[in-house]
């Protein structure tokens, strides 16, 4: 029993490395795994035809998307699994070569620098020639390609939380009307869907248009929920459209916590908490052993200070000194002290949206969305609450407890209605933004120094300048240059590039365009505010010291001492109490020459003179 408890507490960090991610929910734990993504790319001749105005081919755009996803996976979620499979090839390369005209370029594994280089080699004119030499163009059997992808998933021994397969093609009838091949593809697509694989279609433009109803409408998986992007009828004509559609599909939305939203006595709605935006940071450094260059895993052990023996968790107690007495508490007692209430949201009331101020912002907000599979009817009740709050322009004041041992916070549930763009892409999802509200002691007054008040003419002139320099702000338009340069350097090091790819710093102001927009406004404002011949680039003149009426700088008063006082200090042996300036002035007064300026040298010279 002791050994079991010992092993449960002192687990090796290497064993924890391969464990699945565990997320705490309202009352239980849900084991999550890794995301997986398979790119199934059509390698037929039609994919290599150049676009309009000698633009990139559909195959080239596909390889660019795969290249971008590989790079983003390495940075954001390097443990996810990705694979690249071509169908409609002349040559075959797959496990045991059981499937004809299917070429597995990358099996289902973690992305790495070598895979990025392999995909990069398939881009452009040289990449198309390489693909023709390595794989070639042959017959098409999408059913066998889907069968091969199913085997790739079955060969993975890790737990997969989300499985997605993306088909890139520009042919709406890949088999040319062959009913047997069409039926085989539908059967294998159904088998994949039953095993939890989500199949998406990334179709591209072709002459005559792409009709998804001919074949692919039976292959593609329906949307998982209302927030999922369904099958798009319009094909992608540009690289930007294809990348946007891939980004919308590749990442599975992960819930931070599944909690309950209490609306009143006996009225609870199941909701999920999501992080819509997080600050990008550099990854934490990994300690390596210099001999083998392998990661170093740390272990923590607790020892007795007197005997030096290892301590079990049951032998470690927590104590608090109160009234000169040490109070020892058990673990259950400490947990009970930290627990305030059950995790979840409790609605305290409603307030108008204008009561919520900008200075109430403390930290990034999270997003609330209903969880229908947890409690039936949650989506309907949540939608009704969202609609009424939005119509009345109010927010819900709630008490929020994230975990059992976290203190409660007051939050504001701000309603957000769904918005879609002309391409039917969801811009903002429907739900509540959870705004963390400050406590009273979080808001403190600031001592602001009062400067000179601007005149009405100066204010109107500055309003003209602001209106000229105003632009529509987008959060994705400004990247962190330091972070981008960091990843560019890592990419160049991993891919053996001669030099890292140059980046553009979007934070720096575009002075030339600003001058063109302003015109003479800047000079007019400067003439109104600053004195004539003002040059902000010139250095400020050095300040002169305060002097008398003649302009002479004020001198320090001379320190004088009489001969009688000096002899008295000499007789009492207190010359050492005098300061160095007084001793220097005494030497000048009595014409004593010294070879140094140290205090003892000055004392020795005065003693030799007056003795």
RAMOZI-V78043 format. One record per pair of residues at least 4 apart in sequence whose C-alpha atoms are under 7 Angstrom apart, sorted by the first residue. I is the first residue (numbers start at 1). GAP is how many residues later the second one is. D is the distance in whole Angstrom. If there is no record, write none. Layout:
# RAMOZI-V78043
I;GAP;D  I;GAP;D
This chain:
# RAMOZI-V78043
1;4;6  2;4;6  3;4;6  4;4;6  5;4;6  6;4;6  6;306;6  7;4;6  9;304;7  12;4;7  13;4;6  13;284;6  13;286;7  14;283;7  20;11;7  20;12;6  20;13;6  21;10;6  21;11;5  21;12;6  22;7;7  22;8;6  22;9;5  22;10;6  23;6;6  23;7;6  23;8;7  23;233;7  23;234;7  24;4;7  24;5;5  24;6;7  24;233;6  25;4;6  25;232;5  25;233;5  25;234;6  26;232;6  26;233;5  26;317;6  32;129;6  33;126;5  33;127;5  33;128;4  34;45;7  34;46;5  34;125;7  34;126;5  34;127;5  34;128;7  35;45;5  35;46;6  35;125;6  35;126;6  35;127;5  35;128;6  36;44;6  36;45;5  36;46;6  36;124;7  36;126;6  36;127;5  36;128;6  37;44;6  37;45;5  37;46;6  37;126;6  37;127;5  37;128;6  38;44;6  38;45;5  38;46;6  38;126;6  38;127;5  38;128;6  39;44;6  39;45;5  39;46;6  39;126;6  39;127;5  39;128;6  40;44;6  40;45;5  40;46;6  40;125;7  40;126;6  40;127;5  40;128;6  41;44;6  41;45;5  41;46;6  41;126;6  41;127;5  41;128;6  42;44;6  42;45;5  42;46;6  42;126;6  42;127;5  43;4;6  43;43;6  43;44;6  43;45;5  43;46;6  43;94;6  44;44;6  44;45;7  44;93;5  45;92;6  47;10;7  47;11;5  47;12;5  47;123;6  48;9;5  48;10;6  48;11;6  49;8;6  50;4;6  50;5;6  50;6;6  50;7;4  51;4;4  51;5;6  51;6;5  56;4;6  56;5;6  57;4;6  58;4;6  58;146;7  59;4;6  60;4;6  60;63;6  60;64;6  61;4;6  61;178;6  62;4;6  63;4;6  63;56;7  63;59;7  63;60;6  64;4;6  64;59;7  65;4;6  65;178;6  66;4;6  67;4;6  67;49;6  67;52;6  67;53;7  68;4;6  69;4;6  70;4;6  70;41;6  70;46;6  71;4;7  72;4;6  73;4;5  73;5;5  74;4;4  74;37;6  74;38;7  78;32;7  78;33;7  79;31;6  80;30;6  81;27;6  81;28;5  81;29;5  81;30;7  82;26;5  82;27;6  82;28;6  82;29;6  83;23;5  83;24;5  83;25;5  83;26;7  84;20;6  84;21;5  84;22;5  84;23;7  85;18;6  85;19;4  85;20;6  85;21;7  86;16;6  86;17;5  86;18;6  87;14;6  87;15;5  87;16;6  87;53;7  87;55;7  87;58;6  88;13;5  88;14;7  88;49;6  88;50;5  88;51;5  88;52;4  88;53;7  89;12;5  89;13;6  89;14;7  89;46;6  89;47;5  89;48;4  89;49;5  89;50;7  90;11;6  90;45;6  90;46;5  90;47;5  90;48;4  91;10;6  91;12;7  91;44;5  91;45;6  92;5;7  92;8;6  92;9;5  92;10;5  92;11;5  93;4;6  93;9;6  93;10;4  93;11;6  94;8;7  94;9;6  94;10;5  99;45;6  99;49;7  101;37;7  101;38;6  101;39;7  102;43;6  107;45;7  108;44;6  111;4;6  112;4;6  113;4;6  113;381;6  113;382;6  114;4;6  115;4;6  116;4;6  117;4;6  117;378;7  121;6;5  122;5;4  122;6;6  122;8;7  122;9;6  123;4;4  123;5;7  124;4;6  125;4;6  126;4;6  127;4;6  128;4;6  129;4;6  130;4;6  131;4;6  131;5;6  132;4;4  132;5;7  140;34;7  140;35;6  141;4;7  141;34;7  141;40;6  142;4;6  142;43;6  143;4;6  143;38;7  143;41;5  143;42;4  143;45;6  144;4;6  145;4;6  146;4;6  146;42;6  146;43;7  147;4;6  147;41;6  148;4;6  149;4;7  150;4;6  150;42;6  151;4;6  152;4;7  162;90;7  163;33;7  163;34;5  163;35;6  164;33;5  164;34;5  164;35;6  165;32;7  165;33;6  165;34;5  165;35;6  166;33;6  166;34;5  166;35;6  166;36;7  167;33;6  167;34;5  167;35;6  168;33;6  168;34;5  168;35;6  169;33;7  169;34;5  169;35;6  170;33;6  170;34;5  170;35;6  170;36;6  172;38;6  172;39;6  172;40;6  172;42;7  172;43;7  173;4;7  173;41;7  173;42;6  175;6;7  175;7;7  178;4;6  179;4;6  180;4;6  181;4;6  182;4;6  183;4;6  184;4;6  185;4;6  186;4;6  186;32;7  186;33;6  187;4;6  188;4;6  189;4;6  189;30;6  190;4;6  191;4;7  192;4;7  192;5;5  193;4;5  193;5;6  198;23;6  199;21;5  199;22;5  200;20;6  200;21;7  201;19;7  203;32;5  203;33;6  204;31;5  204;32;5  204;33;6  205;4;7  205;5;7  205;30;5  205;31;6  205;32;5  206;4;6  210;25;7  212;4;5  212;5;6  212;21;7  213;4;5  216;4;6  222;8;7  223;5;5  223;6;6  223;7;5  224;4;6  227;202;7  236;5;6  236;6;6  238;4;6  239;4;6  240;4;6  241;4;6  242;4;6  243;4;6  244;4;6  245;4;7  246;4;6  254;20;7  255;17;6  255;18;6  255;19;5  256;17;5  256;18;6  257;15;6  257;16;5  258;13;6  258;14;5  258;15;6  259;11;6  259;12;6  259;13;6  259;84;7  259;85;5  260;8;6  260;9;5  260;10;5  260;11;6  260;84;5  260;85;6  261;7;5  261;8;5  261;9;6  261;10;7  261;83;6  261;84;5  261;85;6  262;5;6  262;6;4  262;7;6  262;83;6  262;84;5  262;85;6  263;4;5  263;5;6  263;83;7  263;84;6  269;106;7  269;109;5  270;100;6  270;101;5  270;104;6  270;105;6  270;108;6  271;97;6  271;98;5  271;99;4  271;100;5  272;96;6  272;97;5  272;98;6  272;99;6  273;93;7  273;94;6  273;95;5  273;96;7  274;92;6  274;93;5  274;94;6  275;91;5  275;92;6  276;90;6  276;91;7  282;201;7  286;9;7  287;8;6  287;9;6  288;5;5  288;6;5  288;7;4  288;8;5  289;4;5  289;5;5  289;6;6  289;7;6  302;8;6  302;9;6  303;5;5  303;6;5  303;7;5  303;8;6  304;4;5  304;5;5  304;6;6  304;7;7  311;4;6  311;5;7  312;4;7  317;11;7  317;12;7  317;13;6  318;10;6  318;11;6  318;12;7  319;7;6  319;8;5  319;9;4  319;10;6  320;6;6  320;7;5  320;8;7  321;4;5  321;5;4  321;6;6  322;4;6  329;4;6  329;5;7  330;4;6  331;4;6  332;4;6  333;4;6  334;4;6  335;4;6  338;67;5  339;65;6  339;66;5  340;67;7  342;62;6  343;58;5  343;59;6  343;60;5  343;61;6  344;56;6  344;57;5  344;58;6  345;53;6  345;54;6  345;55;5  345;56;7  346;52;5  346;53;5  346;54;7  347;49;7  347;50;6  347;51;4  347;52;7  348;49;5  348;50;5  348;51;7  349;47;6  349;48;5  350;44;6  350;45;6  350;46;5  350;47;6  351;4;7  351;43;5  351;44;6  351;45;7  352;41;6  352;42;4  352;43;6  353;40;6  353;41;5  353;42;6  356;4;7  360;77;6  360;78;6  361;75;7  361;76;7  362;74;6  362;75;7  362;76;7  363;73;7  365;68;6  365;69;5  365;70;5  365;71;7  366;67;6  366;68;5  367;64;7  367;65;6  367;66;5  367;67;6  368;63;6  368;64;5  368;65;6  368;66;7  369;62;5  370;8;6  370;9;5  370;12;6  371;4;7  371;7;6  371;8;7  372;4;5  372;5;6  372;6;5  372;7;6  377;4;6  378;4;6  379;4;6  380;4;6  381;4;6  382;4;6  383;4;6  384;4;6  385;4;6  386;4;6  386;29;6  386;45;7  387;4;6  388;4;6  389;4;6  389;5;5  389;6;6  389;26;6  390;4;7  390;25;6  395;17;6  395;18;5  395;19;5  395;20;7  396;16;6  396;17;5  396;18;7  397;14;6  397;15;5  397;16;6  398;12;6  398;13;5  398;14;6  399;9;6  399;10;6  399;11;5  399;12;6  400;8;6  400;9;5  400;10;6  400;11;7  401;5;6  401;6;7  401;7;5  401;8;7  402;4;7  410;26;6  410;27;6  411;23;6  411;24;5  411;25;5  411;26;5  412;22;6  412;23;5  412;24;7  412;25;7  413;19;5  413;20;6  413;21;5  413;22;6  414;18;5  414;19;5  414;20;7  415;16;6  415;17;5  415;18;7  416;14;6  416;15;5  416;16;6  417;12;7  417;13;5  417;14;7  418;10;5  418;11;5  418;12;4  419;7;6  419;8;5  419;9;5  419;10;7  420;4;5  420;5;5  420;6;4  420;7;5  421;4;5  421;5;7  421;6;6  438;4;6  454;4;6  454;5;6  455;4;6  456;4;6  457;4;6  458;4;6  458;67;7  458;70;7  459;4;6  460;4;6  461;4;7  461;64;6  462;4;6  463;4;6  464;4;6  465;4;6  465;53;7  465;56;7  466;4;6  468;49;6  468;50;6  469;45;7  478;28;6  478;29;6  479;27;7  480;4;6  481;4;6  481;24;6  482;4;6  483;4;6  484;4;6  485;4;6  485;18;7  486;4;6  487;4;6  488;4;6  488;12;6  488;13;6  489;4;6  489;11;5  490;4;6  491;4;6  492;4;6  492;5;5  492;7;6  492;8;5  493;4;7  510;4;6  511;4;6  512;4;6  513;4;6  514;4;6  515;4;6  518;4;6  520;4;6  521;4;6  522;4;6  523;4;6  524;4;6  525;4;6  526;4;5  527;4;7  530;4;6  545;8;6  546;7;6  546;8;7  547;4;5  547;5;5  547;6;4  547;7;5  548;4;6  548;5;7  548;6;7  559;23;6  559;26;7  560;22;7  560;25;7  561;4;7  561;5;7  561;25;7  562;4;6  563;4;6  564;4;6  565;4;6  566;4;6  567;4;6  568;4;6  569;4;6  569;5;5  569;6;5  570;4;6  570;5;6  575;28;7  578;4;6  578;5;7  579;4;6  580;4;6  580;19;6  581;4;6  582;4;6  583;4;6  583;19;6  584;4;6  585;4;6  586;4;6  587;4;6  587;5;5  587;6;7  587;19;7  588;4;6  592;13;7  592;14;7  592;17;7  594;8;7  594;11;6  596;5;6  597;4;7  597;5;7  598;4;6  599;4;6  600;4;6  601;4;6  602;4;6  603;4;6  604;4;6  605;4;6  606;4;6  607;4;6
